Amino acid sequence: MLTTAVVLAAGRGTRMGALTATTPKPLLRLRGRPIIEHILCGLQSAGIDAAVVVTGYLGEQIEAHLGDGARLGLRLTYRRQERAEGTARALGLVRSRLGDQPFVLSWGDVVVSPGAYAALVADFSRVPCDALLTLNEVEDPWRGAAVYVDADGRVTQLIEKPPRASSRTPWNNAGVFVFTPLIFEYAERLPASVRGEYELPQAIAAMIADGCVVRGLPLRGFWSDLGTPQDLARAEREFGVTGDKIGGR
């Protein structure tokens, strides 16, 4: 069973401007509670009982706010990413904490309908694979990662930050995953990206190229990558009230 999660919450959140000058983005409030609490409570509702939170920018605030996780029904531990080297390096920090079991991973600034976590766990349990990616449908996935899937739902290609209007797929990498420990092998041998960082989508793309079984699961319900104040304002209006539709940007 999937009982452990990782939440990557180390980023600076520069596109949030003044909102993150003194507050880390995961602690910005959405519908009256910090973003990261929505994520953790959704994971807990899907049967997750322990999570490792990777913090960085103003990480001491996140750690002090969440504590040991008991009030959220979780056992929380932390790793601190001292240098902003990318999501693959952030994941590498937790390897010793996870053992040899599969785990759920979420970006620390992505919110989805609470039921999406349970759907993800159930789908992986039904058809295990090396990696399971959640997908959301968009007009053009240029802001995230374009994900190409075949008729059986197997991911055949992932392209991070494709040029505008270049993608032939409506599917975007939604930022919530299930991984087996195989992901660590790929994350640890990555070259730096053009941005000088070690990015988890690069590791997933390498897994796909090597023939690993990577599947995609379309999300139902609300989805948002809370990258800007406008994203946060839209989520404040729509999160929890949009019904059971495919989430988009």
N, C-alpha and C positions, 0 to 999 in steps of 0.2 A: 504493500500500500504506500501511496505517497503521503508522507507525514511531515516533510521538511521543505522549507522554502528559503530562497535568497532574494533579498530586495536590494537593488543597487541604487543608493541614495547619496552619492558622493558629489554630484555635479554642482557647479557654481550657479547655474540658472541665469546666465547673463542677459538673456532676452527678456527676462522679467523686469529688468531695469531696477528702479528704486525699491520694488517690492522685496527683492532679495538682498538689499544692501546690508541689513542686519539680521535677516531671517533666512535660514536655508529653505529652498523651495519645497521640500517635502513637508515642512511645517506651515506653509501657507494654507489658509482655511478655505474649505469648500463645503458649502452647506453646513457650516457651523463646527466642523472638525477638521483637523489637519489632513492633508492629502494622504499622507502615509498611513493614517489610521483607516481610511477607507480601504486601502490595499490590504493591510494586515487583517482587518476584520473580514474582508471577502475571502482571504486565504483560510482563516480560521473556520469560516462557515463551510468550507469545502473539505474539512477534515485535517488540515494542517495544524500541528500542535507545537512546532518549533520553527524558528526562522533566524537566519543570520542577516543582519542589516549592515551593509557596507556604507560607511559614512566618510565624508571628506570635508567639504566646505562647511564651516560652523557645525561640524559633526557633534560637538559636545552638547549642543542644544537638542539635537535629535535624541541622543543617548539619554540625556537627563529627562526629557519629556516622556519617552516610552519606558524607560527603566527596564525591569526584567520581563515586562510584557504580561504580568499576571492579570492586570485589570482588563486586558484584551483576550484573555484565555489562551495566551501563548507563552512559550519559553523563548525569550529573545537573548541573543548574544550579538556582539559587534566586532567588526574589523574596520580599521581606519586606513583609508587610502591617502597616504601623505602627499603623493604627487599625482597630478591629473594626467594619467597615462592611458586612459581609455577603459572601456567596459570589460574587455578581455582580461586586462591586468587586475581590475577590480574583482572579477570572478576568481582569478587565481588565488586571491587572498583567503578564500574560504575553503579551499580544497581539503585541508586537514580537518575541518569541522564536519564534513559531510559523509565520510566513509565511502562505501561502494553502492549506495542506493540512489535511485533516480530522485530528482527534486524539481520543484516548481521555481521558476525565476521570473521576477517582474522588474521592469524599470520602475524607479521610484517616483516618476511623474506621469505615469499612465493610469487612468481610472477607467474601469469597465463596470458594467452591471454586475452586481454581486453574484448572480447565478452563473456568470461566465466562468468563474473559478471552478465551481463544481462540475460544469460541463467539460472543462479541460481535463480535470482529474479523471472523470468517468471515461472520456474518450481514450486517454492513454491506458487506462486499466483494461479497456475493451480490446485495443489493438496496440500493444507495446511497440515502440520504435526507438531509434537512437536519439531523435529529437522531435518534439511536437511544437509547432509554431501556431499561435493564434493569428488570424488574418482579419483585417477589416477592409471593406470595399470602399474605394475612393475613385474620383474621376481621373486623377493622375497621381501616382505614388511618389512624385519627385521629392517631397519633403522627408520621406522615410526610406523604405526599402521596397522595391518592386519584387513580388514573389510570384513565380510561375509554378503552377501545379498541373498535374495531368488528370485524367478522368477518374483516377482512383484516389485523388487527394494527395499524391506523393509530390513533394516539392522537387522540381527539376532545375530551378535556377533562382538565385537571390542576388539582386543588384542594389547595393547601398547607394542612396542619393543619386538616382539616375537623372540625366538632364530632363528638363521639362519637355513634355509631349513626346518622349522617346519610348515610353513603355507600351507594351502590347498586352498588359494585364491590369485589371482593376484592383488586384490584391496588394495590400500593404502589410508589412510586418507590424503587428499590433503591439508587440513589446511584452507579451506574457508567454512563457514557454514551459515545457517540461524537457529536461535533459537527463540523460544517463551520464555517468562519470566519464564517458568517452569524450565529452566536450572539453575536458581539461587538457587532454593530449593535444587537441587542435589549438586551443587558446594559448598554450604555452609555447608553441613553435611559430607563432605568427610573425611576419615582418611588420614593421610600422606602416600605417596607412599614409596616404598623401597628406593627411593632416598631422602626421607625426605621432599618432596614437595607435593603440592596439585595440581593435574594435571587435566586439563579439560577432556581429554579422559576418565579418571576414572569416571567422572560424566556422560558422555555419555553412558559408559558401564552400569552404574547403571540404567539409564533411560531404556535402552534396556531390562535389566533383569526384570524391573518392568512392562514391556509390553507397554511402551510409544511408540508412532508411530515415529520411526526414519527411514528416507529414505536415500538412496544414489543416487547421480547423477554423472555418469561418465563425466569427463571433456574432452572436445575436444580442441586441440591446445596445445601451449607450457605450461609446468609446471616445476617449480624447487623450491626446498627448498634450499635457499642460505646459507648452513651451513659452507662451506669451501671455501678457495680461488679457488679451482678447480671448484666448483659449480658456482661461480661467473664468472670465465673465460668462462665456457661453455655457461652460459646465455648470456654473452657478444657476443659470436659468433652466438647464435641461437635464442635468444628472438626476436620475431617479424618477423623472416624470415623462420621459420620451417614449415609453412603451417598449415593445419587443421588436425593434427594427434593427437592420444592419447599421452599425455605427460607422460614421465617416468623419472626416476632418471639417 
